[in-house]
Amino acid sequence: MTVRDAKGAWVVLLAAILVAPAARAARPEYHVERVIEVARAWAGHPVGFDLLTRAGRQFVAFYDADRRMTVGARRLGEDAFRLVRLPERIGWDSHNTIRMAVDDAGFLHLSGNMHCVPLKYFRTAKPYDVATFERIESMVGREERRVTYPHFFRGPKGEFLFTYRDGGSGRGNQIYNVYDPATQAWSRLFDEPLTDGRGRMNAYLHGPVKGPDGRFHLVWVWRDTPDCATNHDPSYARSRDLRHWETAGGKPVALSMTVETPGLIVDPVPPGGGVINGNVTLGFDAADRPIVSYHKFDSDGKTQIYNARFEDGRWVIHRATDWDYRWAFGGGGSIEFEIRVGGVRAGPDGRLTQSYRHATHGSGTWVLDPATLKPVGRAPSQGPRVPKALGRPESDFPGMGVRWRWSRGESGETGVRYALRWETLGRNRDRPRKGALPEPSALRLYEFRLP
């Protein structure tokens, strides 16, 4: 049996892809080279920690056993982190992720513990020295009173950038700042917000992601209220410099981008149509065409995954699944996802794959027909995995799960990867839990070596 791509350029033998499960080679496991006990960490609910490796050093940020925001540093090769507490304490909100970055001069920047509250931003007074973190009261001085989702990243020319949502769910704008290392001052990357809900909605963004074509690509959904069922209209835009934006067809777009801006909506899914923020992802096919992946309800009210590709000047919607299942999500607060969908990836041979996870249909990686973007088989999982024992909670407290945070940055060590591991209860819609709580979890740094 064969499939052919849209241009008839290559043929894949599915017999070589659809390997029977019993015949698949077992994925190799990482070798554990070293384990460092970092501290005891808060385990009452999950929230994002951070791990950064840079210039022969490693930095960690987390909430400790007393819920205090804590940072640590070590030189690679050392067996312990030097820990420093910052004047922040987390409540029950799983939105309150911590994010760190290092600028070109070695100064550390940190932001976190925010969900629609004033900006919380720290910077070290000395390069690479976590003991010198100082609170900076503002970056620019406006649109900093209701901040969520901090994120540091680099621009096309290495610019040091920071983005966040200003406002609340259903009433927010996306703000971008750029840093001047000479003056240690922040300014707006552009005068207007990137996206503007005009007081009626807000955009939940995935990206910007630098694609194989050298452009930055951005996808998002709009949301009308704190109720996650009110997400709608998966949308897309692209840019070469993050300052000037355009549609998938190359038409310039003026800022701020709104739901009414022509040419941005990929699929006009209405509120209540089964699309959710956090599950709109971006990928590319072998011809570098963008593919927006998401789920929505089909005509029978079942939840299906769709892959939308920009083809011949328009978005073509390809249905990927035929599941007899409805994920009827709704309400506010952080929720556990019953479905996850990854972005489409093109391999060196042009083969397209896509990862997924489903509450009843399991998880894995599909091989997609390059013309229809519909699964035609399953690909074996790629790369090594962590040892199975590390995926099981050590705690016997009911409901505990394992959390991982893989390091960002480069260590310069060939074949080595670093990750944080800890355990927590699941999300509780950002509400306090009643009754007994688990003991703080062991937060450990694992040094893995490729097998």
C-alpha positions as CSV (number, residue, x, y, z in Angstrom):
1,M,0.0,0.0,0.0
2,T,1.3,3.5,-0.8
3,V,0.5,7.1,-0.4
4,R,1.7,10.0,-2.5
5,D,2.1,13.6,-1.6
6,A,0.1,16.4,-3.2
7,K,2.7,16.9,-5.9
8,G,3.4,13.3,-6.5
9,A,7.0,13.9,-5.5
10,W,7.6,10.8,-3.4
11,V,6.1,7.5,-2.3
12,V,6.2,6.0,1.1
13,L,5.8,2.3,1.7
14,L,3.4,2.0,4.6
15,A,4.6,-1.5,5.3
16,A,7.9,0.1,6.4
17,I,6.0,2.5,8.6
18,L,3.2,0.5,10.1
19,V,5.4,-1.8,12.2
20,A,3.5,-4.2,14.4
21,P,3.7,-3.2,18.0
22,A,5.4,-6.4,19.0
23,A,8.1,-5.9,16.3
24,R,8.9,-2.3,17.3
25,A,12.2,-1.9,19.0
26,A,12.0,-0.7,22.5
27,R,12.9,2.9,23.0
28,P,16.3,3.2,24.7
29,E,16.4,4.9,28.1
30,Y,18.5,7.8,29.2
31,H,21.3,6.9,31.6
32,V,21.1,8.7,34.9
33,E,24.6,10.2,35.3
34,R,23.9,12.3,38.4
35,V,21.0,13.3,40.7
36,I,21.2,16.5,42.7
37,E,18.7,17.1,45.6
38,V,17.7,20.8,45.0
39,A,15.2,21.3,47.8
40,R,11.7,20.4,49.0
41,A,9.0,21.9,46.8
42,W,5.3,22.8,47.1
43,A,3.1,19.8,46.1
44,G,-0.4,21.1,46.6
45,H,-0.9,22.0,42.9
46,P,1.1,22.1,39.7
47,V,2.8,25.3,38.6
48,G,5.6,25.9,36.1
49,F,9.2,25.9,37.5
50,D,12.2,26.9,35.4
51,L,15.6,25.5,34.6
52,L,18.2,27.4,32.6
53,T,21.8,26.4,31.5
54,R,24.2,29.0,30.3
55,A,27.9,29.7,30.3
56,G,28.9,26.7,32.4
57,R,26.3,27.5,35.0
58,Q,22.8,26.3,35.8
59,F,19.9,28.3,37.3
60,V,16.7,27.0,38.9
61,A,13.5,28.8,40.0
62,F,10.7,27.2,41.9
63,Y,8.3,27.4,44.9
64,D,9.7,25.8,48.0
65,A,8.1,23.8,50.7
66,D,6.7,27.0,52.3
67,R,5.5,28.2,48.9
68,R,8.2,30.8,48.7
69,M,9.7,31.8,45.3
70,T,13.2,30.4,45.4
71,V,16.1,30.7,42.9
72,G,19.3,28.7,42.9
73,A,22.6,28.5,41.0
74,R,25.5,26.1,40.6
75,R,28.4,25.7,38.3
76,L,28.2,22.6,36.1
77,G,30.1,19.9,38.0
78,E,29.1,21.1,41.4
79,D,26.9,18.9,43.6
80,A,24.6,21.5,45.1
81,F,22.7,24.7,44.3
82,R,23.1,27.9,46.3
83,L,19.6,28.9,47.1
84,V,18.1,32.3,47.6
85,R,14.5,33.2,48.5
86,L,12.7,36.1,46.8
87,P,9.9,38.0,48.5
88,E,7.0,36.2,46.7
89,R,4.7,33.4,47.9
90,I,2.3,31.4,45.7
91,G,-1.3,30.8,46.6
92,W,-3.4,28.2,44.7
93,D,-3.1,29.5,41.1
94,S,-1.6,27.2,38.5
95,H,-1.2,30.2,36.2
96,N,1.6,31.5,38.3
97,T,4.5,30.1,36.4
98,I,8.1,31.4,36.9
99,R,10.2,32.3,33.9
100,M,13.9,33.3,33.8
101,A,16.4,34.4,31.1
102,V,19.9,35.7,30.8
103,D,20.8,38.8,28.8
104,D,24.0,39.2,26.7
105,A,25.9,40.7,29.7
106,G,25.0,37.8,32.0
107,F,22.4,39.6,34.1
108,L,19.5,37.3,35.1
109,H,15.9,38.3,34.6
110,L,12.9,36.7,36.3
111,S,9.2,37.2,36.3
112,G,6.4,35.1,37.8
113,N,3.7,34.5,40.4
114,M,1.2,36.6,38.4
115,H,-2.4,36.1,37.3
116,C,-4.0,39.4,36.6
117,V,-1.9,41.3,39.2
118,P,0.8,44.0,38.9
119,L,4.0,43.1,37.2
120,K,6.5,41.2,39.3
121,Y,10.0,41.5,37.8
122,F,13.4,40.9,39.2
123,R,16.9,41.4,37.8
124,T,20.3,40.7,39.3
125,A,22.7,43.5,40.1
126,K,25.7,41.4,39.1
127,P,26.1,39.0,36.2
128,Y,25.1,35.3,37.0
129,D,24.7,36.1,40.8
130,V,21.3,35.0,42.1
131,A,22.1,36.5,45.5
132,T,21.8,40.0,43.9
133,F,18.3,39.7,42.5
134,E,16.5,43.0,43.0
135,R,12.8,43.8,42.4
136,I,12.3,46.2,39.5
137,E,9.0,48.0,40.1
138,S,8.1,48.5,36.4
139,M,9.5,47.9,32.9
140,V,7.7,50.7,30.9
141,G,5.3,52.0,33.5
142,R,2.0,51.4,31.7
143,E,-0.2,48.4,31.0
144,E,1.5,46.6,33.9
145,R,-1.3,46.3,36.5
146,R,-3.0,43.1,35.4
147,V,-0.2,40.8,34.1
148,T,-0.3,37.1,33.2
149,Y,1.9,34.7,31.2
150,P,5.4,36.2,31.3
151,H,7.8,35.0,28.6
152,F,11.3,36.1,27.7
153,F,12.6,35.3,24.2
154,R,15.0,36.4,21.5
155,G,14.1,38.4,18.3
156,P,15.4,37.9,14.8
157,K,18.5,40.0,15.5
158,G,19.1,38.6,18.9
159,E,17.0,41.3,20.6
160,F,16.1,40.5,24.2
161,L,12.3,40.5,24.4
162,F,9.5,40.1,27.0
163,T,5.8,39.5,26.4
164,Y,2.8,39.2,28.6
165,R,-0.9,39.6,28.6
166,D,-2.3,42.8,30.0
167,G,-5.8,42.3,31.4
168,G,-7.9,39.3,32.2
169,S,-9.4,36.4,30.4
170,G,-11.9,37.8,28.0
171,R,-10.6,41.4,28.4
172,G,-6.9,41.5,27.6
173,N,-4.2,42.6,25.1
174,Q,-0.8,41.1,24.2
175,I,2.2,43.4,25.1
176,Y,5.8,43.2,23.8
177,N,8.8,44.9,25.4
178,V,12.4,45.1,24.1
179,Y,15.5,45.5,26.3
180,D,18.4,47.9,25.8
181,P,21.4,46.3,27.6
182,A,23.4,49.5,27.5
183,T,20.9,51.4,29.6
184,Q,19.3,48.4,31.2
185,A,15.9,49.9,30.2
186,W,12.8,48.4,28.6
187,S,10.7,50.0,25.9
188,R,7.7,48.9,23.8
189,L,8.6,46.9,20.7
190,F,5.8,48.7,19.0
191,D,3.4,51.4,20.1
192,E,0.2,49.3,19.9
193,P,-0.5,46.0,21.5
194,L,0.1,43.1,19.1
195,T,-3.5,41.8,19.7
196,D,-6.3,43.8,21.1
197,G,-9.6,42.4,22.3
198,R,-11.1,45.9,22.6
199,G,-12.6,45.1,25.9
200,R,-14.7,42.2,24.5
201,M,-12.2,39.3,24.4
202,N,-8.5,38.4,24.5
203,A,-6.1,36.4,22.4
204,Y,-4.4,33.2,23.8
205,L,-1.2,32.9,21.7
206,H,1.1,30.1,20.7
207,G,4.4,31.6,19.5
208,P,5.9,33.5,17.8
209,V,7.7,30.5,16.5
210,K,10.6,30.8,14.0
211,G,9.7,28.5,11.1
212,P,11.8,26.7,8.5
213,D,11.2,29.6,6.1
214,G,12.9,32.1,8.4
215,R,9.7,33.9,9.4
216,F,8.1,34.2,12.8
217,H,4.7,32.5,12.9
218,L,1.9,33.1,15.4
219,V,-1.3,31.3,16.1
220,W,-4.0,32.0,18.6
221,V,-7.7,31.7,19.6
222,W,-9.9,34.5,20.9
223,R,-11.8,34.1,24.2
224,D,-14.8,36.1,25.3
225,T,-15.0,35.4,29.0
226,P,-13.2,33.5,31.8
227,D,-15.3,30.5,30.7
228,C,-13.0,28.3,28.6
229,A,-16.0,27.2,26.5
230,T,-16.0,30.7,24.9
231,N,-12.8,30.3,22.9
232,H,-13.3,30.8,19.2
233,D,-11.8,31.6,15.8
234,P,-8.3,30.0,15.5
235,S,-6.2,32.6,13.8
236,Y,-2.7,33.1,12.2
237,A,-0.2,35.8,11.3
238,R,3.5,35.9,10.3
239,S,6.4,38.4,10.4
240,R,10.0,38.6,9.4
241,D,11.0,41.1,12.1
242,L,8.3,40.9,14.7
243,R,7.4,44.5,14.0
244,H,5.6,44.2,10.6
245,W,3.0,41.6,10.4
246,E,1.0,40.0,7.5
247,T,-1.6,37.3,6.7
248,A,-0.6,33.9,5.4
249,G,-1.2,35.2,1.9
250,G,1.3,38.1,2.5
251,K,-1.0,41.0,2.9
252,P,0.2,43.6,5.4
253,V,-1.7,43.8,8.7
254,A,-1.9,46.9,10.8
255,L,-1.5,46.7,14.6
256,S,-3.3,46.0,16.8
257,M,-4.7,42.8,15.3
258,T,-8.3,42.2,16.3
259,V,-10.9,39.6,15.5
260,E,-12.2,41.8,12.8
261,T,-8.8,42.2,11.0
262,P,-9.3,40.7,7.5
263,G,-7.4,37.5,6.6
264,L,-6.3,36.3,10.0
265,I,-9.0,33.7,10.9
266,V,-8.1,30.2,10.0
267,D,-11.4,28.6,10.8
268,P,-14.4,30.5,12.0
269,V,-15.2,28.2,15.0
270,P,-17.9,30.0,17.1
271,P,-17.9,30.3,20.9
272,G,-18.9,26.9,22.3
273,G,-17.6,25.2,19.2
274,G,-15.1,22.9,21.0
275,V,-11.8,24.8,20.5
276,I,-9.7,25.7,23.6
277,N,-6.7,27.8,24.3
278,G,-3.5,25.8,24.9
279,N,-4.5,23.3,22.2
280,V,-4.0,25.3,19.1
281,T,-0.5,24.4,17.8
282,L,1.7,25.2,14.8
283,G,3.6,23.0,12.4
284,F,4.9,22.8,8.8
285,D,4.8,20.4,6.0
286,A,7.7,19.4,3.7
287,A,7.1,22.4,1.5
288,D,7.3,24.7,4.6
289,R,3.6,25.5,4.4
290,P,2.2,26.4,7.9
291,I,-0.3,24.0,9.4
292,V,-2.5,25.0,12.3
293,S,-3.7,22.1,14.4
294,Y,-6.6,22.2,16.9
295,H,-9.8,20.4,17.9
296,K,-13.5,21.4,17.6
297,F,-16.9,19.7,17.6
298,D,-18.0,18.0,14.5
299,S,-21.6,18.1,13.2
300,D,-22.5,15.4,15.7
301,G,-21.0,17.3,18.6
302,K,-18.0,15.0,19.0
303,T,-14.5,16.4,19.5
304,Q,-12.2,15.9,16.5
305,I,-8.7,17.1,15.6
306,Y,-8.3,19.2,12.5
307,N,-5.3,20.3,10.6
308,A,-5.6,23.5,8.6
309,R,-3.0,24.2,5.9
310,F,-2.6,27.3,3.7
311,E,-3.0,25.9,0.2
312,D,-3.2,27.9,-3.0
313,G,-4.1,31.2,-1.3
314,R,-6.6,29.9,1.3
315,W,-6.9,27.8,4.5
316,V,-8.0,24.3,3.7
317,I,-9.4,22.4,6.8
318,H,-8.5,18.7,7.0
319,R,-10.2,16.5,9.5
320,A,-7.8,14.1,11.1
321,T,-9.9,11.9,13.4
322,D,-13.2,10.1,13.7
323,W,-13.6,9.8,17.4
324,D,-16.8,8.9,19.2
325,Y,-16.1,11.2,22.1
326,R,-17.0,14.7,23.3
327,W,-14.8,16.7,25.6
328,A,-17.4,19.0,27.2
329,F,-15.0,21.5,28.9
330,G,-16.2,24.7,30.4
331,G,-15.9,27.1,33.4
332,G,-12.9,29.1,34.7
333,G,-9.6,28.3,36.3
334,S,-6.9,25.8,35.3
335,I,-8.2,22.5,34.1
336,E,-6.8,19.1,33.2
337,F,-6.8,18.5,29.5
338,E,-8.4,15.3,28.2
339,I,-7.0,15.8,24.7
340,R,-3.6,17.1,23.5
341,V,-2.5,17.7,19.9
342,G,1.0,18.4,18.7
343,G,2.1,20.4,15.7
344,V,2.7,18.6,12.4
345,R,6.4,17.9,11.7
346,A,8.2,17.1,8.5
347,G,11.0,14.6,8.7
348,P,14.2,14.6,6.6
349,D,12.5,12.2,4.2
350,G,9.4,14.5,3.9
351,R,7.2,12.2,6.0
352,L,4.7,14.1,8.2
353,T,4.0,13.1,11.8
354,Q,1.8,14.4,14.6
355,S,1.7,13.5,18.3
356,Y,-1.5,13.3,20.2
357,R,-2.9,12.2,23.6
358,H,-6.5,11.3,24.3
359,A,-8.3,10.4,27.6
360,T,-9.8,7.2,26.1
361,H,-8.0,6.7,22.7
362,G,-4.5,6.6,24.2
363,S,-1.5,8.5,22.9
364,G,1.2,8.2,20.3
365,T,2.4,9.6,17.0
366,W,0.6,9.4,13.7
367,V,2.0,9.3,10.2
368,L,-0.1,11.7,8.1
369,D,-1.0,11.4,4.4
370,P,0.8,14.5,3.0
371,A,-2.2,15.3,0.8
372,T,-5.1,14.9,3.2
373,L,-3.3,15.3,6.5
374,K,-5.2,12.3,7.8
375,P,-3.5,9.6,9.8
376,V,-2.5,6.6,7.8
377,G,-0.4,4.8,10.4
378,R,1.5,5.1,13.6
379,A,5.2,6.1,13.8
380,P,7.4,4.6,16.5
381,S,8.2,7.1,19.3
382,Q,11.5,8.8,18.6
383,G,14.5,9.3,20.8
384,P,15.3,8.0,24.3
385,R,13.0,8.2,27.2
386,V,13.5,8.7,30.9
387,P,13.6,5.5,33.0
388,K,10.2,4.1,33.6
389,A,10.6,4.2,37.4
390,L,11.0,8.0,37.3
391,G,7.6,8.3,35.7
392,R,5.9,6.8,38.7
393,P,5.2,8.9,41.8
394,E,7.2,8.1,44.9
395,S,4.5,9.6,47.1
396,D,1.6,7.3,48.1
397,F,-0.7,10.3,48.6
398,P,-3.7,9.9,46.4
399,G,-3.7,11.9,43.2
400,M,0.0,12.7,43.0
401,G,1.6,13.0,39.6
402,V,5.2,13.5,38.3
403,R,6.2,16.9,36.8
404,W,9.2,17.6,34.6
405,R,10.9,20.7,33.4
406,W,13.7,20.2,30.8
407,S,16.5,22.7,30.8
408,R,16.7,25.5,28.2
409,G,20.0,26.7,26.9
410,E,23.2,24.9,26.2
411,S,25.6,23.2,28.5
412,G,28.3,22.5,25.9
413,E,28.3,18.9,27.0
414,T,27.8,16.4,24.2
415,G,25.0,13.9,24.8
416,V,23.9,15.4,28.1
417,R,20.5,16.7,29.0
418,Y,19.2,18.1,32.3
419,A,15.7,18.1,33.8
420,L,13.9,18.9,37.0
421,R,11.6,16.4,38.5
422,W,9.0,16.9,41.3
423,E,5.6,15.6,42.3
424,T,2.3,17.4,42.9
425,L,-1.5,17.0,43.0
426,G,-3.4,17.9,39.8
427,R,-5.0,21.2,39.0
428,N,-8.0,22.3,41.0
429,R,-9.3,25.2,39.0
430,D,-7.1,27.5,41.0
431,R,-9.1,27.0,44.2
432,P,-7.8,26.1,47.7
433,R,-7.9,22.4,48.5
434,K,-9.7,21.3,51.6
435,G,-8.5,18.6,54.0
436,A,-5.1,16.9,54.1
437,L,-2.4,17.9,51.7
438,P,0.7,16.0,50.6
439,E,4.1,16.6,52.1
440,P,6.4,18.8,50.1
441,S,8.0,16.9,47.2
442,A,11.7,16.2,46.5
443,L,12.8,18.6,43.8
444,R,15.7,16.9,42.0
445,L,17.9,17.8,39.1
446,Y,18.7,14.8,36.8
447,E,21.7,14.7,34.6
448,F,20.9,12.3,31.7
449,R,23.3,11.0,29.2
450,L,22.2,9.7,25.8
451,P,22.4,5.9,25.5
